[in-house]
Amino acid sequence: MRARLIAAVVSTVLTVTSASATVIISDDVGGKMQDYTTHFRQVRDSGEPVVIAGTCVSACTMVLGFVPSDRICATHNAVLGFHAAWMFDNSGKRVVSASGTQDLMNTYPAPVRAWIARHGGLTPKMMYLRGRDLAAIVAPCNGSRVASASRTKRFGRAHQVADDTNSHRASFDAR
């Protein structure tokens, strides 16, 4: 039943036509914090709502700090993944970046920082926020909230970034 409701909501989002847009995040494995900062500031400034409809891990989670919470919702399939930021050292090895991790933590709203703290803080190991814990921090999507948008902008899977080895990353994706 829930799957049908979500399918109907997403279908409605894809077929309604008006001037507004909805950013749908799914299958986003993260990347450079700088790129996500730029992107999510643009989303914030555009006034577009955001639907987290699947996986949003690493730098993708910065959406929670840049877009106002009243413009973000999460479907029951949403999963947020958090870990420490990293960068490449002079030998090309991935190392945790204390300053990047602190910048990442400073991005998050207080409820997210508290959840991370309760789960041991940001480390190289991914920790996942989903289900009831997620619903306590990010409003669940409902039909009217999502269906009010007309077109979608997907952010995830197809997102590509240039490789700059000196940039902080919040993801351990292979490049």
C-alpha positions as CSV (number, residue, x, y, z in Angstrom):
1,M,0.0,0.0,0.0
2,R,2.8,2.4,0.9
3,A,4.7,1.6,-2.2
4,R,1.6,2.5,-4.3
5,L,1.2,5.8,-2.5
6,I,4.8,6.7,-3.1
7,A,4.6,5.6,-6.7
8,A,1.5,7.8,-7.1
9,V,3.2,10.8,-5.5
10,V,6.3,10.5,-7.7
11,S,4.1,10.0,-10.7
12,T,2.2,13.1,-9.9
13,V,5.4,15.1,-9.4
14,L,6.5,14.0,-12.8
15,T,3.3,14.9,-14.7
16,V,2.0,18.1,-13.1
17,T,2.9,21.3,-15.1
18,S,3.5,24.6,-13.5
19,A,6.4,27.0,-12.9
20,S,7.8,25.4,-9.8
21,A,10.3,22.5,-9.6
22,T,11.1,19.8,-7.0
23,V,14.6,18.5,-6.5
24,I,14.4,14.7,-5.9
25,I,17.5,13.1,-4.3
26,S,18.0,9.4,-4.7
27,D,21.0,7.2,-5.3
28,D,23.4,10.0,-4.4
29,V,26.7,8.7,-3.1
30,G,28.3,12.1,-2.4
31,G,31.5,13.8,-3.5
32,K,33.3,17.0,-2.9
33,M,31.8,19.2,-0.2
34,Q,32.5,22.4,-2.2
35,D,30.4,21.1,-5.1
36,Y,27.5,20.2,-2.8
37,T,27.8,23.5,-0.9
38,T,27.4,25.3,-4.3
39,H,24.5,23.1,-5.4
40,F,22.5,23.2,-2.2
41,R,22.9,27.0,-1.8
42,Q,21.4,27.3,-5.3
43,V,18.6,25.0,-4.3
44,R,18.0,27.1,-1.2
45,D,18.0,30.4,-3.1
46,S,15.7,29.0,-5.7
47,G,13.0,28.2,-3.2
48,E,12.6,24.7,-4.7
49,P,11.4,22.0,-2.4
50,V,13.5,18.8,-1.9
51,V,12.3,15.3,-1.7
52,I,14.8,12.7,-0.4
53,A,13.4,9.6,-2.0
54,G,16.3,7.1,-1.6
55,T,20.0,7.0,-0.7
56,C,21.6,10.3,0.2
57,V,25.0,9.7,1.7
58,S,28.2,11.6,2.4
59,A,28.3,15.2,1.1
60,C,24.7,14.8,-0.1
61,T,23.6,15.0,3.5
62,M,24.7,18.7,3.5
63,V,21.2,19.4,2.0
64,L,19.9,19.3,5.6
65,G,22.0,22.4,6.5
66,F,21.6,24.4,3.4
67,V,17.9,24.0,2.5
68,P,15.3,25.1,5.1
69,S,13.8,22.2,6.9
70,D,10.3,23.2,5.9
71,R,11.2,22.6,2.3
72,I,12.7,19.1,2.8
73,C,10.8,15.9,3.2
74,A,11.8,12.2,3.1
75,T,10.0,9.3,1.7
76,H,9.9,6.0,3.6
77,N,12.7,4.7,1.3
78,A,15.0,7.6,2.3
79,V,18.3,6.7,3.9
80,L,20.9,9.3,5.0
81,G,24.5,8.2,5.5
82,F,27.1,10.1,7.5
83,H,30.9,9.8,7.9
84,A,34.0,11.9,8.4
85,A,35.3,14.0,5.6
86,W,38.5,13.0,3.9
87,M,41.1,14.2,1.4
88,F,44.1,12.8,-0.3
89,D,47.5,13.3,1.3
90,N,50.7,14.0,-0.6
91,S,51.2,10.4,-1.5
92,G,47.6,10.0,-2.8
93,K,46.3,8.1,0.2
94,R,42.9,8.9,1.6
95,V,43.1,10.5,5.1
96,V,40.4,11.8,7.4
97,S,40.3,15.6,7.4
98,A,39.7,17.0,10.8
99,S,39.0,20.5,9.5
100,G,36.7,19.1,6.7
101,T,34.9,17.0,9.2
102,Q,34.3,20.0,11.5
103,D,33.1,22.0,8.5
104,L,30.7,19.2,7.6
105,M,29.4,19.1,11.2
106,N,29.0,22.9,11.3
107,T,26.8,22.5,8.2
108,Y,24.2,20.3,9.9
109,P,21.3,21.6,12.0
110,A,21.3,20.9,15.7
111,P,19.1,17.8,15.6
112,V,21.4,16.1,13.1
113,R,24.5,17.0,15.1
114,A,22.9,15.6,18.2
115,W,22.0,12.3,16.4
116,I,25.5,12.0,15.1
117,A,26.9,12.6,18.6
118,R,24.6,10.0,20.1
119,H,26.0,7.5,17.5
120,G,29.7,8.2,18.3
121,G,30.5,11.1,16.0
122,L,31.7,11.2,12.5
123,T,34.3,8.5,11.7
124,P,35.5,6.8,8.5
125,K,32.7,4.2,9.0
126,M,29.3,5.1,7.5
127,M,26.4,5.5,9.9
128,Y,22.8,5.5,8.6
129,L,19.8,7.5,9.6
130,R,16.5,6.0,8.5
131,G,13.0,5.1,9.6
132,R,11.7,6.6,12.8
133,D,14.9,8.3,13.6
134,L,14.9,10.0,10.2
135,A,11.2,11.0,10.6
136,A,12.0,12.7,13.9
137,I,14.5,15.0,12.1
138,V,13.2,15.3,8.5
139,A,9.5,15.6,7.8
140,P,7.9,12.6,6.1
141,C,6.7,13.4,2.6
142,N,3.0,13.6,2.0
143,G,1.0,13.7,-1.2
144,S,0.1,17.4,-1.1
145,R,3.6,18.5,-0.2
146,V,5.1,16.6,-3.1
147,A,2.4,17.0,-5.6
148,S,2.4,20.8,-5.4
149,A,5.5,20.8,-7.6
150,S,5.4,20.4,-11.3
151,R,8.7,19.2,-12.6
152,T,11.6,17.5,-11.1
153,K,15.3,18.0,-11.0
154,R,17.1,14.8,-10.1
155,F,20.3,15.1,-8.1
156,G,22.2,11.9,-7.6
157,R,23.3,9.0,-9.7
158,A,24.2,11.1,-12.7
159,H,25.9,13.9,-10.7
160,Q,29.5,14.2,-11.8
161,V,32.3,16.3,-10.4
162,A,35.8,17.0,-11.6
163,D,38.6,15.4,-9.6
164,D,40.6,17.8,-7.5
165,T,42.8,16.0,-5.0
166,N,43.1,18.9,-2.6
167,S,39.3,19.3,-2.1
168,H,37.7,17.9,1.1
169,R,35.4,15.1,0.3
170,A,32.7,13.7,2.5
171,S,32.7,10.5,0.5
172,F,34.9,7.5,0.1
173,D,33.7,6.8,-3.5
174,A,36.2,5.5,-5.9
175,R,37.5,8.0,-8.4
